[in-house]
Amino acid sequence: MWKPEPFPDQPPVDTAAIRAWALANGYNVPPRGRIPSEVREAWERHNS
């Protein structure tokens, strides 16, 4: 029987925090929906 892969052991990401950071740093992000991968990667680099 097929079982889905478990989620990685990472806490959920606060998308509101990513959007706020992105807007403050000159990124163009939509008010809702998917956050572009380039923005998420930049946020992760900034917060690592």
PENOR-V654236 format. One record per backbone hydrogen bond with DSSP energy under -0.5 kcal/mol. NH is the residue of the N-H (numbers start at 1). CO is the residue of the C=O. Records with the same first field share a line. If there is no record, write none. Layout:
NH = CO / CO
//
This chain:
10 = 8
15 = 13
18 = 14
19 = 15
20 = 16
21 = 17
22 = 18
23 = 19
24 = 20
25 = 21
26 = 23
27 = 22
29 = 27
39 = 36
40 = 36
41 = 37
42 = 38
43 = 39
44 = 40
45 = 41
46 = 42
47 = 43
48 = 45
//
